Amino acid sequence: MRLSDNRYEAIKQIVVRLFEDYNVCSTPISGFEIANRMGISVIPYSAFPPSKRNLFMQHSEDGCSGYDNGGWRIAYNDEQSRPYGRVNFTILHELGHIVLNHTEDSDYADKEADFFAKFAQCPPVLIHKLGIRDVGGIMNHFDISYGAACNALDYYNKWLRFGGNYYKDYEIRTCELFGFAVWR
């Protein structure tokens, strides 16, 4: 399943607006920090009693979100074997569900939330402005896994091939927010 081009563009704009609203202006981009600024509780699975933890694991081995006691909460799997990059992607994915107003589980909602997280953790325009051109540089600068960095580099190369020389308004705003000069 692929989202429409218009939906991808809308999600990119939503991510940048979120960055602006919550003053996200440095890398690596932390889902924990964004959630904190939004007033969203982020709680590790290990903080819950075993019965609730088991329910979470049945729903998702990575994480889940929900509205409870008047506020949004994100629960995530904090097993020691989970690398930070994966946990951070999970938090950003769950933020995507919240910000995109998903009200039910579906493959479409997960596809949107995945793209939200992918774009939020490593916007192509930042890779470009930072002059990073390899997987190792992306991994180190954005604190993401090898697989995520490979995906980010592939996405960056597509972005470059299909319009990277012409910045869209939200890309200009991203550059300015992260302290890069851009000609308007």
VMD Tcl script that builds the backbone (N, CA, C; Angstrom):
set m [mol new atoms 552]
animate dup $m
set s [atomselect $m all]
$s set {name element resname resid chain x y z} {
  {N N MET 1 A 0.850 -1.174 0.000}
  {CA C MET 1 A 0.000 0.000 0.000}
  {C C MET 1 A 0.900 1.242 0.000}
  {N N ARG 2 A 0.549 2.176 -0.845}
  {CA C ARG 2 A 1.291 3.433 -0.944}
  {C C ARG 2 A 0.318 4.576 -0.688}
  {N N LEU 3 A 0.783 5.571 0.060}
  {CA C LEU 3 A -0.020 6.774 0.262}
  {C C LEU 3 A 0.011 7.593 -1.023}
  {N N SER 4 A -0.944 8.474 -1.184}
  {CA C SER 4 A -0.930 9.360 -2.343}
  {C C SER 4 A 0.175 10.396 -2.168}
  {N N ASP 5 A 0.657 10.926 -3.272}
  {CA C ASP 5 A 1.683 11.972 -3.207}
  {C C ASP 5 A 1.205 13.156 -2.373}
  {N N ASN 6 A -0.063 13.510 -2.518}
  {CA C ASN 6 A -0.621 14.619 -1.738}
  {C C ASN 6 A -0.584 14.331 -0.240}
  {N N ARG 7 A -0.838 13.080 0.129}
  {CA C ARG 7 A -0.822 12.738 1.555}
  {C C ARG 7 A 0.602 12.777 2.103}
  {N N TYR 8 A 1.563 12.273 1.325}
  {CA C TYR 8 A 2.963 12.374 1.757}
  {C C TYR 8 A 3.339 13.837 1.992}
  {N N GLU 9 A 2.965 14.699 1.064}
  {CA C GLU 9 A 3.285 16.125 1.192}
  {C C GLU 9 A 2.599 16.731 2.413}
  {N N ALA 10 A 1.362 16.348 2.644}
  {CA C ALA 10 A 0.630 16.874 3.810}
  {C C ALA 10 A 1.314 16.447 5.105}
  {N N ILE 11 A 1.760 15.205 5.183}
  {CA C ILE 11 A 2.428 14.721 6.396}
  {C C ILE 11 A 3.748 15.458 6.599}
  {N N LYS 12 A 4.493 15.696 5.541}
  {CA C LYS 12 A 5.749 16.457 5.668}
  {C C LYS 12 A 5.468 17.840 6.251}
  {N N GLN 13 A 4.425 18.485 5.763}
  {CA C GLN 13 A 4.073 19.811 6.266}
  {C C GLN 13 A 3.661 19.752 7.738}
  {N N ILE 14 A 2.955 18.707 8.115}
  {CA C ILE 14 A 2.530 18.533 9.505}
  {C C ILE 14 A 3.753 18.349 10.409}
  {N N VAL 15 A 4.726 17.566 9.957}
  {CA C VAL 15 A 5.946 17.351 10.743}
  {C C VAL 15 A 6.678 18.672 10.951}
  {N N VAL 16 A 6.837 19.440 9.891}
  {CA C VAL 16 A 7.561 20.706 10.010}
  {C C VAL 16 A 6.812 21.680 10.912}
  {N N ARG 17 A 5.496 21.715 10.808}
  {CA C ARG 17 A 4.700 22.569 11.700}
  {C C ARG 17 A 4.892 22.130 13.154}
  {N N LEU 18 A 4.960 20.829 13.384}
  {CA C LEU 18 A 5.212 20.307 14.728}
  {C C LEU 18 A 6.589 20.769 15.216}
  {N N PHE 19 A 7.597 20.674 14.344}
  {CA C PHE 19 A 8.937 21.156 14.702}
  {C C PHE 19 A 8.878 22.632 15.100}
  {N N GLU 20 A 8.161 23.420 14.337}
  {CA C GLU 20 A 8.048 24.860 14.623}
  {C C GLU 20 A 7.305 25.099 15.930}
  {N N ASP 21 A 6.181 24.421 16.098}
  {CA C ASP 21 A 5.352 24.629 17.294}
  {C C ASP 21 A 6.086 24.262 18.583}
  {N N TYR 22 A 6.965 23.253 18.510}
  {CA C TYR 22 A 7.633 22.766 19.721}
  {C C TYR 22 A 9.143 23.005 19.693}
  {N N ASN 23 A 9.566 23.933 18.837}
  {CA C ASN 23 A 10.959 24.377 18.778}
  {C C ASN 23 A 11.950 23.215 18.660}
  {N N VAL 24 A 11.678 22.316 17.743}
  {CA C VAL 24 A 12.606 21.232 17.449}
  {C C VAL 24 A 13.578 21.786 16.415}
  {N N CYS 25 A 14.828 21.985 16.831}
  {CA C CYS 25 A 15.756 22.685 15.945}
  {C C CYS 25 A 17.177 22.144 16.016}
  {N N SER 26 A 17.327 20.908 16.481}
  {CA C SER 26 A 18.653 20.302 16.500}
  {C C SER 26 A 18.528 18.796 16.283}
  {N N THR 27 A 19.627 18.218 15.836}
  {CA C THR 27 A 19.668 16.780 15.624}
  {C C THR 27 A 20.595 16.164 16.652}
  {N N PRO 28 A 20.409 14.911 17.014}
  {CA C PRO 28 A 19.361 14.017 16.539}
  {C C PRO 28 A 17.985 14.437 17.056}
  {N N ILE 29 A 16.990 14.106 16.292}
  {CA C ILE 29 A 15.623 14.484 16.620}
  {C C ILE 29 A 15.040 13.411 17.547}
  {N N SER 30 A 14.637 13.831 18.723}
  {CA C SER 30 A 14.200 12.908 19.767}
  {C C SER 30 A 12.680 12.896 19.914}
  {N N GLY 31 A 12.097 11.720 19.698}
  {CA C GLY 31 A 10.673 11.553 19.939}
  {C C GLY 31 A 10.325 11.784 21.400}
  {N N PHE 32 A 11.223 11.386 22.298}
  {CA C PHE 32 A 11.004 11.609 23.735}
  {C C PHE 32 A 10.885 13.105 24.024}
  {N N GLU 33 A 11.785 13.884 23.458}
  {CA C GLU 33 A 11.785 15.324 23.694}
  {C C GLU 33 A 10.528 15.986 23.130}
  {N N ILE 34 A 10.144 15.589 21.939}
  {CA C ILE 34 A 8.947 16.166 21.326}
  {C C ILE 34 A 7.718 15.820 22.163}
  {N N ALA 35 A 7.595 14.549 22.549}
  {CA C ALA 35 A 6.450 14.139 23.373}
  {C C ALA 35 A 6.415 14.937 24.672}
  {N N ASN 36 A 7.556 15.104 25.301}
  {CA C ASN 36 A 7.636 15.873 26.540}
  {C C ASN 36 A 7.152 17.304 26.323}
  {N N ARG 37 A 7.602 17.926 25.248}
  {CA C ARG 37 A 7.185 19.299 24.961}
  {C C ARG 37 A 5.692 19.390 24.666}
  {N N MET 38 A 5.130 18.307 24.144}
  {CA C MET 38 A 3.698 18.277 23.837}
  {C C MET 38 A 2.864 17.914 25.063}
  {N N GLY 39 A 3.514 17.571 26.157}
  {CA C GLY 39 A 2.787 17.166 27.364}
  {C C GLY 39 A 2.282 15.743 27.307}
  {N N ILE 40 A 2.911 14.916 26.490}
  {CA C ILE 40 A 2.506 13.519 26.342}
  {C C ILE 40 A 3.422 12.658 27.200}
  {N N SER 41 A 2.826 11.854 28.065}
  {CA C SER 41 A 3.602 10.948 28.909}
  {C C SER 41 A 4.155 9.810 28.060}
  {N N VAL 42 A 5.428 9.502 28.260}
  {CA C VAL 42 A 6.075 8.374 27.588}
  {C C VAL 42 A 6.536 7.423 28.683}
  {N N ILE 43 A 5.979 6.224 28.663}
  {CA C ILE 43 A 6.165 5.295 29.767}
  {C C ILE 43 A 6.696 3.965 29.240}
  {N N PRO 44 A 7.757 3.447 29.836}
  {CA C PRO 44 A 8.266 2.146 29.399}
  {C C PRO 44 A 7.336 1.013 29.815}
  {N N TYR 45 A 7.296 -0.028 28.993}
  {CA C TYR 45 A 6.479 -1.192 29.335}
  {C C TYR 45 A 6.813 -1.707 30.733}
  {N N SER 46 A 8.095 -1.653 31.110}
  {CA C SER 46 A 8.520 -2.216 32.400}
  {C C SER 46 A 7.901 -1.490 33.599}
  {N N ALA 47 A 7.340 -0.304 33.396}
  {CA C ALA 47 A 6.713 0.444 34.495}
  {C C ALA 47 A 5.313 -0.074 34.819}
  {N N PHE 48 A 4.795 -0.955 33.989}
  {CA C PHE 48 A 3.435 -1.473 34.175}
  {C C PHE 48 A 3.475 -2.853 34.818}
  {N N PRO 49 A 2.387 -3.218 35.480}
  {CA C PRO 49 A 2.319 -4.579 36.035}
  {C C PRO 49 A 2.373 -5.604 34.892}
  {N N PRO 50 A 2.845 -6.817 35.188}
  {CA C PRO 50 A 3.004 -7.834 34.143}
  {C C PRO 50 A 1.749 -8.078 33.304}
  {N N SER 51 A 0.578 -8.031 33.911}
  {CA C SER 51 A -0.655 -8.290 33.146}
  {C C SER 51 A -0.861 -7.228 32.060}
  {N N LYS 52 A -0.647 -5.969 32.411}
  {CA C LYS 52 A -0.803 -4.879 31.438}
  {C C LYS 52 A 0.322 -4.927 30.400}
  {N N ARG 53 A 1.525 -5.220 30.854}
  {CA C ARG 53 A 2.665 -5.343 29.943}
  {C C ARG 53 A 2.388 -6.416 28.886}
  {N N ASN 54 A 1.798 -7.531 29.317}
  {CA C ASN 54 A 1.464 -8.605 28.380}
  {C C ASN 54 A 0.433 -8.140 27.353}
  {N N LEU 55 A -0.540 -7.346 27.793}
  {CA C LEU 55 A -1.527 -6.798 26.862}
  {C C LEU 55 A -0.852 -5.895 25.833}
  {N N PHE 56 A 0.072 -5.055 26.301}
  {CA C PHE 56 A 0.806 -4.185 25.377}
  {C C PHE 56 A 1.573 -5.021 24.358}
  {N N MET 57 A 2.270 -6.051 24.838}
  {CA C MET 57 A 3.075 -6.888 23.944}
  {C C MET 57 A 2.193 -7.617 22.923}
  {N N GLN 58 A 0.983 -7.982 23.318}
  {CA C GLN 58 A 0.064 -8.615 22.376}
  {C C GLN 58 A -0.348 -7.634 21.290}
  {N N HIS 59 A -0.508 -6.373 21.690}
  {CA C HIS 59 A -0.884 -5.336 20.724}
  {C C HIS 59 A 0.291 -4.976 19.829}
  {N N SER 60 A 1.461 -4.752 20.429}
  {CA C SER 60 A 2.658 -4.395 19.668}
  {C C SER 60 A 3.903 -4.674 20.496}
  {N N GLU 61 A 4.880 -5.292 19.885}
  {CA C GLU 61 A 6.149 -5.525 20.565}
  {C C GLU 61 A 6.958 -4.240 20.691}
  {N N ASP 62 A 6.576 -3.206 19.945}
  {CA C ASP 62 A 7.338 -1.956 19.953}
  {C C ASP 62 A 6.743 -0.884 20.852}
  {N N GLY 63 A 5.464 -0.576 20.676}
  {CA C GLY 63 A 4.848 0.477 21.470}
  {C C GLY 63 A 3.405 0.710 21.070}
  {N N CYS 64 A 2.739 1.535 21.838}
  {CA C CYS 64 A 1.348 1.881 21.548}
  {C C CYS 64 A 1.036 3.220 22.212}
  {N N SER 65 A -0.071 3.796 21.799}
  {CA C SER 65 A -0.480 5.074 22.372}
  {C C SER 65 A -1.978 5.045 22.631}
  {N N GLY 66 A -2.404 5.907 23.531}
  {CA C GLY 66 A -3.816 6.006 23.824}
  {C C GLY 66 A -4.107 7.215 24.687}
  {N N TYR 67 A -5.362 7.563 24.723}
  {CA C TYR 67 A -5.825 8.689 25.537}
  {C C TYR 67 A -6.372 8.114 26.827}
  {N N ASP 68 A -5.824 8.571 27.966}
  {CA C ASP 68 A -6.196 7.997 29.247}
  {C C ASP 68 A -6.101 9.068 30.329}
  {N N ASN 69 A -7.103 9.134 31.185}
  {CA C ASN 69 A -7.106 10.092 32.300}
  {C C ASN 69 A -6.831 11.518 31.854}
  {N N GLY 70 A -7.445 11.935 30.743}
  {CA C GLY 70 A -7.343 13.315 30.288}
  {C C GLY 70 A -6.086 13.675 29.532}
  {N N GLY 71 A -5.307 12.694 29.134}
  {CA C GLY 71 A -4.096 13.016 28.375}
  {C C GLY 71 A -3.609 11.849 27.540}
  {N N TRP 72 A -2.789 12.184 26.559}
  {CA C TRP 72 A -2.197 11.160 25.707}
  {C C TRP 72 A -1.032 10.510 26.433}
  {N N ARG 73 A -0.864 9.215 26.176}
  {CA C ARG 73 A 0.250 8.451 26.723}
  {C C ARG 73 A 0.811 7.560 25.627}
  {N N ILE 74 A 2.108 7.408 25.678}
  {CA C ILE 74 A 2.782 6.469 24.786}
  {C C ILE 74 A 3.495 5.464 25.677}
  {N N ALA 75 A 3.281 4.188 25.416}
  {CA C ALA 75 A 3.996 3.127 26.114}
  {C C ALA 75 A 4.919 2.467 25.090}
  {N N TYR 76 A 6.137 2.143 25.525}
  {CA C TYR 76 A 7.098 1.560 24.590}
  {C C TYR 76 A 7.866 0.422 25.252}
  {N N ASN 77 A 8.314 -0.498 24.439}
  {CA C ASN 77 A 9.096 -1.632 24.897}
  {C C ASN 77 A 10.511 -1.168 25.205}
  {N N ASP 78 A 10.906 -1.306 26.444}
  {CA C ASP 78 A 12.219 -0.828 26.884}
  {C C ASP 78 A 13.185 -1.966 27.194}
  {N N GLU 79 A 12.986 -3.126 26.570}
  {CA C GLU 79 A 13.942 -4.216 26.776}
  {C C GLU 79 A 15.345 -3.731 26.435}
  {N N GLN 80 A 16.318 -4.167 27.186}
  {CA C GLN 80 A 17.693 -3.695 26.994}
  {C C GLN 80 A 18.234 -3.994 25.607}
  {N N SER 81 A 17.726 -5.022 24.956}
  {CA C SER 81 A 18.237 -5.388 23.633}
  {C C SER 81 A 17.746 -4.444 22.530}
  {N N ARG 82 A 16.799 -3.584 22.835}
  {CA C ARG 82 A 16.267 -2.662 21.831}
  {C C ARG 82 A 17.183 -1.453 21.692}
  {N N PRO 83 A 17.685 -1.223 20.491}
  {CA C PRO 83 A 18.552 -0.050 20.305}
  {C C PRO 83 A 17.748 1.250 20.385}
  {N N TYR 84 A 18.430 2.313 20.806}
  {CA C TYR 84 A 17.772 3.612 20.947}
  {C C TYR 84 A 17.070 4.032 19.655}
  {N N GLY 85 A 17.714 3.846 18.520}
  {CA C GLY 85 A 17.125 4.270 17.251}
  {C C GLY 85 A 15.762 3.647 17.000}
  {N N ARG 86 A 15.631 2.380 17.333}
  {CA C ARG 86 A 14.341 1.702 17.150}
  {C C ARG 86 A 13.298 2.244 18.122}
  {N N VAL 87 A 13.699 2.440 19.370}
  {CA C VAL 87 A 12.773 2.979 20.371}
  {C C VAL 87 A 12.340 4.389 19.964}
  {N N ASN 88 A 13.286 5.208 19.527}
  {CA C ASN 88 A 12.961 6.576 19.115}
  {C C ASN 88 A 12.001 6.565 17.925}
  {N N PHE 89 A 12.244 5.671 16.956}
  {CA C PHE 89 A 11.328 5.555 15.813}
  {C C PHE 89 A 9.931 5.191 16.312}
  {N N THR 90 A 9.862 4.292 17.280}
  {CA C THR 90 A 8.564 3.885 17.840}
  {C C THR 90 A 7.852 5.076 18.467}
  {N N ILE 91 A 8.571 5.867 19.230}
  {CA C ILE 91 A 7.955 7.039 19.870}
  {C C ILE 91 A 7.459 8.001 18.790}
  {N N LEU 92 A 8.273 8.246 17.762}
  {CA C LEU 92 A 7.858 9.133 16.667}
  {C C LEU 92 A 6.659 8.547 15.913}
  {N N HIS 93 A 6.644 7.235 15.733}
  {CA C HIS 93 A 5.508 6.564 15.081}
  {C C HIS 93 A 4.230 6.801 15.885}
  {N N GLU 94 A 4.313 6.622 17.186}
  {CA C GLU 94 A 3.131 6.835 18.027}
  {C C GLU 94 A 2.726 8.302 18.050}
  {N N LEU 95 A 3.704 9.210 18.054}
  {CA C LEU 95 A 3.372 10.634 17.924}
  {C C LEU 95 A 2.648 10.887 16.610}
  {N N GLY 96 A 3.064 10.185 15.559}
  {CA C GLY 96 A 2.380 10.304 14.270}
  {C C GLY 96 A 0.911 9.940 14.391}
  {N N HIS 97 A 0.621 8.826 15.057}
  {CA C HIS 97 A -0.789 8.451 15.251}
  {C C HIS 97 A -1.552 9.561 15.970}
  {N N ILE 98 A -0.938 10.144 16.995}
  {CA C ILE 98 A -1.609 11.182 17.786}
  {C C ILE 98 A -1.806 12.445 16.955}
  {N N VAL 99 A -0.746 12.923 16.339}
  {CA C VAL 99 A -0.790 14.183 15.587}
  {C C VAL 99 A -1.686 14.070 14.354}
  {N N LEU 100 A -1.693 12.894 13.738}
  {CA C LEU 100 A -2.512 12.695 12.536}
  {C C LEU 100 A -3.951 12.312 12.874}
  {N N ASN 101 A -4.277 12.323 14.169}
  {CA C ASN 101 A -5.649 12.065 14.641}
  {C C ASN 101 A -6.192 10.703 14.224}
  {N N HIS 102 A -5.361 9.685 14.305}
  {CA C HIS 102 A -5.843 8.333 13.996}
  {C C HIS 102 A -6.714 7.843 15.146}
  {N N THR 103 A -7.891 7.379 14.811}
  {CA C THR 103 A -8.833 6.937 15.842}
  {C C THR 103 A -8.988 5.425 15.893}
  {N N GLU 104 A -8.434 4.728 14.920}
  {CA C GLU 104 A -8.527 3.266 14.937}
  {C C GLU 104 A -7.293 2.675 14.274}
  {N N ASP 105 A -7.007 1.424 14.614}
  {CA C ASP 105 A -5.874 0.725 14.014}
  {C C ASP 105 A -6.221 0.315 12.594}
  {N N SER 106 A -5.306 0.564 11.689}
  {CA C SER 106 A -5.467 0.092 10.317}
  {C C SER 106 A -4.104 0.094 9.652}
  {N N ASP 107 A -3.974 -0.652 8.571}
  {CA C ASP 107 A -2.723 -0.654 7.810}
  {C C ASP 107 A -2.427 0.740 7.273}
  {N N TYR 108 A -3.474 1.450 6.860}
  {CA C TYR 108 A -3.304 2.798 6.318}
  {C C TYR 108 A -2.770 3.751 7.390}
  {N N ALA 109 A -3.347 3.671 8.591}
  {CA C ALA 109 A -2.890 4.529 9.690}
  {C C ALA 109 A -1.438 4.206 10.036}
  {N N ASP 110 A -1.080 2.933 10.046}
  {CA C ASP 110 A 0.307 2.560 10.327}
  {C C ASP 110 A 1.252 3.038 9.240}
  {N N LYS 111 A 0.824 3.000 8.003}
  {CA C LYS 111 A 1.649 3.507 6.902}
  {C C LYS 111 A 1.898 5.005 7.073}
  {N N GLU 112 A 0.855 5.740 7.417}
  {CA C GLU 112 A 1.013 7.182 7.662}
  {C C GLU 112 A 1.954 7.444 8.835}
  {N N ALA 113 A 1.750 6.718 9.936}
  {CA C ALA 113 A 2.580 6.919 11.120}
  {C C ALA 113 A 4.039 6.535 10.850}
  {N N ASP 114 A 4.250 5.483 10.058}
  {CA C ASP 114 A 5.618 5.102 9.679}
  {C C ASP 114 A 6.288 6.210 8.877}
  {N N PHE 115 A 5.559 6.775 7.917}
  {CA C PHE 115 A 6.154 7.850 7.119}
  {C C PHE 115 A 6.409 9.082 7.986}
  {N N PHE 116 A 5.481 9.397 8.856}
  {CA C PHE 116 A 5.651 10.520 9.785}
  {C C PHE 116 A 6.963 10.346 10.549}
  {N N ALA 117 A 7.183 9.165 11.128}
  {CA C ALA 117 A 8.385 8.901 11.922}
  {C C ALA 117 A 9.640 8.952 11.060}
  {N N LYS 118 A 9.585 8.339 9.884}
  {CA C LYS 118 A 10.738 8.333 8.973}
  {C C LYS 118 A 11.146 9.752 8.594}
  {N N PHE 119 A 10.168 10.561 8.236}
  {CA C PHE 119 A 10.466 11.929 7.827}
  {C C PHE 119 A 10.918 12.775 9.015}
  {N N ALA 120 A 10.278 12.581 10.165}
  {CA C ALA 120 A 10.610 13.384 11.343}
  {C C ALA 120 A 12.017 13.104 11.851}
  {N N GLN 121 A 12.440 11.852 11.821}
  {CA C GLN 121 A 13.759 11.548 12.389}
  {C C GLN 121 A 14.902 11.943 11.474}
  {N N CYS 122 A 14.633 12.122 10.187}
  {CA C CYS 122 A 15.746 12.369 9.268}
  {C C CYS 122 A 15.260 13.044 7.981}
  {N N PRO 123 A 14.856 14.315 8.057}
  {CA C PRO 123 A 14.374 14.998 6.846}
  {C C PRO 123 A 15.482 15.106 5.788}
  {N N PRO 124 A 15.177 14.775 4.533}
  {CA C PRO 124 A 16.191 14.823 3.472}
  {C C PRO 124 A 16.893 16.169 3.340}
  {N N VAL 125 A 16.178 17.255 3.531}
  {CA C VAL 125 A 16.798 18.570 3.391}
  {C C VAL 125 A 17.888 18.772 4.441}
  {N N LEU 126 A 17.752 18.179 5.606}
  {CA C LEU 126 A 18.801 18.290 6.627}
  {C C LEU 126 A 20.024 17.455 6.250}
  {N N ILE 127 A 19.796 16.268 5.708}
  {CA C ILE 127 A 20.920 15.465 5.218}
  {C C ILE 127 A 21.702 16.283 4.195}
  {N N HIS 128 A 20.962 16.935 3.311}
  {CA C HIS 128 A 21.586 17.734 2.260}
  {C C HIS 128 A 22.370 18.907 2.833}
  {N N LYS 129 A 21.747 19.662 3.705}
  {CA C LYS 129 A 22.393 20.845 4.271}
  {C C LYS 129 A 23.599 20.475 5.134}
  {N N LEU 130 A 23.562 19.313 5.767}
  {CA C LEU 130 A 24.685 18.870 6.590}
  {C C LEU 130 A 25.824 18.281 5.754}
  {N N GLY 131 A 25.548 18.047 4.472}
  {CA C GLY 131 A 26.580 17.513 3.589}
  {C C GLY 131 A 26.897 16.050 3.844}
  {N N ILE 132 A 25.971 15.337 4.414}
  {CA C ILE 132 A 26.181 13.910 4.698}
  {C C ILE 132 A 25.779 13.108 3.464}
  {N N ARG 133 A 26.659 12.211 3.023}
  {CA C ARG 133 A 26.375 11.459 1.800}
  {C C ARG 133 A 26.549 9.954 1.960}
  {N N ASP 134 A 26.688 9.491 3.202}
  {CA C ASP 134 A 26.872 8.054 3.395}
  {C C ASP 134 A 26.073 7.567 4.598}
  {N N VAL 135 A 25.872 6.270 4.625}
  {CA C VAL 135 A 25.056 5.646 5.667}
  {C C VAL 135 A 25.650 5.887 7.056}
  {N N GLY 136 A 26.964 5.738 7.188}
  {CA C GLY 136 A 27.600 5.931 8.494}
  {C C GLY 136 A 27.396 7.334 9.032}
  {N N GLY 137 A 27.514 8.328 8.163}
  {CA C GLY 137 A 27.304 9.703 8.588}
  {C C GLY 137 A 25.879 9.942 9.039}
  {N N ILE 138 A 24.939 9.372 8.324}
  {CA C ILE 138 A 23.522 9.513 8.703}
  {C C ILE 138 A 23.262 8.821 10.043}
  {N N MET 139 A 23.802 7.598 10.205}
  {CA C MET 139 A 23.637 6.870 11.473}
  {C C MET 139 A 24.153 7.703 12.641}
  {N N ASN 140 A 25.350 8.222 12.488}
  {CA C ASN 140 A 25.987 8.950 13.585}
  {C C ASN 140 A 25.303 10.275 13.877}
  {N N HIS 141 A 24.968 11.014 12.840}
  {CA C HIS 141 A 24.415 12.351 13.065}
  {C C HIS 141 A 22.972 12.316 13.575}
  {N N PHE 142 A 22.188 11.361 13.069}
  {CA C PHE 142 A 20.776 11.306 13.435}
  {C C PHE 142 A 20.477 10.246 14.493}
  {N N ASP 143 A 21.513 9.505 14.921}
  {CA C ASP 143 A 21.381 8.469 15.949}
  {C C ASP 143 A 20.290 7.456 15.583}
  {N N ILE 144 A 20.421 6.908 14.365}
  {CA C ILE 144 A 19.465 5.910 13.891}
  {C C ILE 144 A 20.211 4.635 13.525}
  {N N SER 145 A 19.479 3.558 13.357}
  {CA C SER 145 A 20.074 2.258 13.058}
  {C C SER 145 A 20.620 2.218 11.631}
  {N N TYR 146 A 21.388 1.197 11.366}
  {CA C TYR 146 A 21.942 0.996 10.021}
  {C C TYR 146 A 20.815 0.896 8.989}
  {N N GLY 147 A 19.798 0.084 9.281}
  {CA C GLY 147 A 18.682 -0.084 8.347}
  {C C GLY 147 A 17.939 1.220 8.096}
  {N N ALA 148 A 17.693 1.963 9.168}
  {CA C ALA 148 A 17.003 3.254 9.026}
  {C C ALA 148 A 17.869 4.233 8.241}
  {N N ALA 149 A 19.182 4.190 8.463}
  {CA C ALA 149 A 20.088 5.078 7.734}
  {C C ALA 149 A 20.136 4.721 6.246}
  {N N CYS 150 A 20.099 3.431 5.935}
  {CA C CYS 150 A 20.041 3.004 4.523}
  {C C CYS 150 A 18.766 3.528 3.868}
  {N N ASN 151 A 17.649 3.394 4.582}
  {CA C ASN 151 A 16.371 3.909 4.067}
  {C C ASN 151 A 16.421 5.423 3.907}
  {N N ALA 152 A 17.021 6.112 4.876}
  {CA C ALA 152 A 17.114 7.573 4.814}
  {C C ALA 152 A 17.977 8.015 3.640}
  {N N LEU 153 A 19.081 7.309 3.397}
  {CA C LEU 153 A 19.950 7.657 2.267}
  {C C LEU 153 A 19.238 7.406 0.943}
  {N N ASP 154 A 18.516 6.300 0.853}
  {CA C ASP 154 A 17.746 6.003 -0.357}
  {C C ASP 154 A 16.685 7.084 -0.587}
  {N N TYR 155 A 15.991 7.468 0.477}
  {CA C TYR 155 A 14.962 8.501 0.380}
  {C C TYR 155 A 15.594 9.843 0.006}
  {N N TYR 156 A 16.736 10.150 0.603}
  {CA C TYR 156 A 17.459 11.382 0.266}
  {C C TYR 156 A 17.828 11.404 -1.221}
  {N N ASN 157 A 18.357 10.297 -1.734}
  {CA C ASN 157 A 18.751 10.244 -3.148}
  {C C ASN 157 A 17.550 10.418 -4.076}
  {N N LYS 158 A 16.413 9.849 -3.714}
  {CA C LYS 158 A 15.185 10.066 -4.497}
  {C C LYS 158 A 14.756 11.530 -4.409}
  {N N TRP 159 A 14.829 12.090 -3.221}
  {CA C TRP 159 A 14.486 13.501 -3.023}
  {C C TRP 159 A 15.369 14.375 -3.905}
  {N N LEU 160 A 16.654 14.072 -3.938}
  {CA C LEU 160 A 17.615 14.848 -4.732}
  {C C LEU 160 A 17.311 14.722 -6.221}
  {N N ARG 161 A 17.008 13.498 -6.658}
  {CA C ARG 161 A 16.717 13.234 -8.077}
  {C C ARG 161 A 15.434 13.908 -8.539}
  {N N PHE 162 A 14.451 13.966 -7.657}
  {CA C PHE 162 A 13.133 14.458 -8.060}
  {C C PHE 162 A 12.779 15.807 -7.457}
  {N N GLY 163 A 13.734 16.701 -7.358}
  {CA C GLY 163 A 13.393 18.052 -6.948}
  {C C GLY 163 A 14.196 18.628 -5.815}
  {N N GLY 164 A 15.236 17.968 -5.377}
  {CA C GLY 164 A 16.030 18.455 -4.259}
  {C C GLY 164 A 16.690 19.801 -4.503}
  {N N ASN 165 A 16.793 20.211 -5.755}
  {CA C ASN 165 A 17.400 21.513 -6.059}
  {C C ASN 165 A 16.424 22.664 -5.880}
  {N N TYR 166 A 15.147 22.333 -5.782}
  {CA C TYR 166 A 14.117 23.344 -5.573}
  {C C TYR 166 A 13.456 23.053 -4.236}
  {N N TYR 167 A 13.687 23.903 -3.252}
  {CA C TYR 167 A 13.135 23.672 -1.923}
  {C C TYR 167 A 11.679 24.118 -1.854}
  {N N LYS 168 A 10.873 23.261 -1.274}
  {CA C LYS 168 A 9.481 23.609 -1.009}
  {C C LYS 168 A 9.444 24.479 0.245}
  {N N ASP 169 A 8.333 25.153 0.440}
  {CA C ASP 169 A 8.214 26.075 1.572}
  {C C ASP 169 A 8.550 25.403 2.899}
  {N N TYR 170 A 8.030 24.197 3.145}
  {CA C TYR 170 A 8.292 23.532 4.419}
  {C C TYR 170 A 9.762 23.142 4.545}
  {N N GLU 171 A 10.459 22.928 3.434}
  {CA C GLU 171 A 11.893 22.625 3.489}
  {C C GLU 171 A 12.696 23.885 3.823}
  {N N ILE 172 A 12.280 25.002 3.277}
  {CA C ILE 172 A 12.926 26.279 3.617}
  {C C ILE 172 A 12.731 26.557 5.103}
  {N N ARG 173 A 11.523 26.336 5.602}
  {CA C ARG 173 A 11.252 26.563 7.023}
  {C C ARG 173 A 12.074 25.621 7.898}
  {N N THR 174 A 12.249 24.378 7.445}
  {CA C THR 174 A 13.078 23.423 8.180}
  {C C THR 174 A 14.516 23.913 8.243}
  {N N CYS 175 A 15.044 24.351 7.115}
  {CA C CYS 175 A 16.423 24.865 7.073}
  {C C CYS 175 A 16.584 26.033 8.037}
  {N N GLU 176 A 15.664 26.964 7.987}
  {CA C GLU 176 A 15.745 28.139 8.859}
  {C C GLU 176 A 15.650 27.740 10.330}
  {N N LEU 177 A 14.761 26.814 10.645}
  {CA C LEU 177 A 14.582 26.363 12.015}
  {C C LEU 177 A 15.854 25.711 12.557}
  {N N PHE 178 A 16.548 24.963 11.704}
  {CA C PHE 178 A 17.761 24.256 12.122}
  {C C PHE 178 A 19.025 25.091 11.896}
  {N N GLY 179 A 18.844 26.362 11.523}
  {CA C GLY 179 A 19.967 27.293 11.452}
  {C C GLY 179 A 20.743 27.297 10.154}
  {N N PHE 180 A 20.123 26.871 9.051}
  {CA C PHE 180 A 20.789 26.884 7.754}
  {C C PHE 180 A 20.231 28.027 6.910}
  {N N ALA 181 A 21.110 28.778 6.294}
  {CA C ALA 181 A 20.685 29.879 5.423}
  {C C ALA 181 A 20.124 29.311 4.121}
  {N N VAL 182 A 19.071 29.954 3.645}
  {CA C VAL 182 A 18.450 29.556 2.383}
  {C C VAL 182 A 18.025 30.811 1.640}
  {N N TRP 183 A 18.242 30.810 0.341}
  {CA C TRP 183 A 17.761 31.922 -0.478}
  {C C TRP 183 A 16.288 31.748 -0.731}
  {N N ARG 184 A 15.535 32.787 -0.514}
  {CA C ARG 184 A 14.082 32.726 -0.797}
  {C C ARG 184 A 13.790 33.298 -2.148}
}
mol reanalyze $m
mol bondsrecalc $m
mol representation Tube
mol addrep $m
